[in-house]
Amino acid sequence: MSELKKRFDQVMGGMTGNESLAASLDESAAGELFSWGQATVKSIVDETDGMDDNTAEDHMAPRLRALRLIMRAVGRWTGEANTLDAEARLALWERVREQARVLFGESFVLPAMDEVLAQLSPDASAQEVVMWLKTLFDDRKPKG
């Protein structure tokens, strides 16, 4: 088994066992969120090709932490949309914004929560919201 595959499997093992990452979401929305998380983990792990384990860990740790925090915040922001007050949702969105800059780089810009909400259908399912957010992240992250 290659070093990259071992690293990927180790990280994913920890993520799939962490139910708090998507506890507020239904199964389909949680699946979408984990699918995005898995693709993001693969990208992070692939960057460690040729690194020794300690260097790879140092490289991955802050970004993997940011990914977990984003997933947890998106899960709550989406899954608890009808129960959280506006202030709590804004705090979660700000956490996503801060951690996205760790995950994708300082140049990453996440639109204001109000701008995002204006683009989403008020009756969108949690899965639809997560899918829309995945596209937003993927379209805005720095290329290459």
C-alpha positions in Angstrom: 0.0 0.0 0.0 1.4 3.4 -0.9 2.1 6.1 1.7 -0.6 8.3 0.2 -3.2 5.5 0.4 -2.2 4.9 4.0 -2.5 8.5 4.9 -5.8 8.9 3.1 -7.2 5.8 4.8 -6.1 7.0 8.2 -7.6 10.4 7.8 -10.9 9.0 6.4 -11.1 6.4 9.2 -11.2 9.3 11.7 -13.7 11.3 9.7 -16.2 8.5 9.0 -16.1 7.6 12.7 -16.9 11.2 13.7 -20.6 11.4 13.7 -20.6 15.0 15.0 -19.4 16.2 11.6 -22.9 15.8 10.2 -25.1 15.1 13.2 -27.7 17.7 12.3 -28.2 16.5 8.7 -30.4 13.8 7.2 -28.7 10.8 5.6 -28.7 12.2 2.1 -27.3 15.6 3.1 -24.7 14.0 5.3 -23.6 11.8 2.4 -23.1 14.9 0.2 -21.1 16.6 2.9 -18.9 13.5 3.5 -18.4 13.1 -0.3 -17.1 16.7 -0.4 -15.0 16.0 2.6 -13.5 12.9 1.1 -12.6 14.7 -2.1 -11.0 17.5 -0.1 -9.0 15.0 2.0 -7.7 13.3 -1.1 -6.5 16.7 -2.4 -4.8 17.5 0.8 -3.2 14.0 1.1 -2.0 14.1 -2.5 0.0 17.2 -1.7 2.1 15.2 0.7 3.5 12.9 -2.0 7.2 12.4 -1.3 7.1 13.9 2.2 8.2 11.9 5.3 5.4 11.2 7.8 6.3 14.0 10.2 6.5 16.6 7.4 3.2 15.3 5.9 1.5 15.5 9.3 2.7 19.1 9.8 1.5 20.0 6.4 -1.9 18.3 6.7 -2.9 18.9 10.3 -4.1 22.6 10.2 -6.0 22.0 7.0 -7.7 18.8 8.1 -8.7 20.5 11.3 -10.2 23.4 9.3 -12.0 20.8 7.1 -13.6 19.2 10.2 -14.6 22.5 11.6 -16.1 23.6 8.3 -18.0 20.3 7.9 -19.4 20.6 11.5 -20.4 24.2 11.0 -22.0 23.6 7.6 -23.9 20.6 9.1 -25.3 22.7 11.8 -25.9 25.8 9.6 -27.8 23.7 7.2 -29.4 21.0 9.4 -30.5 23.4 12.1 -31.6 26.3 9.9 -35.1 26.3 11.3 -34.1 26.2 14.9 -31.0 28.4 15.1 -31.5 32.2 15.5 -29.9 34.6 13.0 -27.0 35.4 15.3 -26.1 31.7 15.8 -26.3 31.0 12.1 -24.1 34.1 11.4 -21.5 32.8 14.0 -21.5 29.4 12.2 -21.1 31.1 8.8 -18.2 33.2 10.2 -16.5 30.0 11.4 -16.8 28.6 7.9 -15.4 31.8 6.4 -12.4 31.7 8.8 -11.6 28.0 8.4 -12.0 28.2 4.6 -9.1 30.6 4.5 -7.0 28.0 6.5 -8.2 25.2 4.2 -7.9 26.9 0.8 -5.5 29.8 1.5 -5.7 33.4 2.6 -7.0 34.5 -0.8 -10.2 32.4 -0.4 -13.3 34.7 -0.3 -16.6 33.4 1.0 -19.6 35.6 0.3 -21.6 37.1 3.1 -24.2 34.9 4.6 -27.0 37.1 3.4 -25.7 36.9 -0.2 -25.7 33.1 0.0 -29.2 32.9 1.5 -30.5 35.2 -1.2 -29.4 32.6 -3.8 -30.9 29.6 -2.1 -34.5 28.6 -2.4 -36.3 29.0 1.0 -37.7 25.5 0.7 -34.4 23.9 -0.5 -33.7 20.6 1.2 -30.6 20.1 3.4 -29.1 18.0 0.6 -29.7 20.7 -2.0 -28.1 23.3 0.3 -25.0 21.1 0.9 -24.7 20.4 -2.8 -24.9 24.2 -3.5 -22.3 24.9 -0.9 -20.0 22.2 -2.3 -20.1 24.0 -5.7 -19.5 27.4 -4.0 -16.4 26.1 -2.3 -15.1 24.3 -5.4 -15.7 27.3 -7.7 -14.0 29.8 -5.3 -11.0 27.8 -4.1 -7.7 28.9 -5.7 -6.7 26.8 -8.7 -3.4 25.0 -9.0 
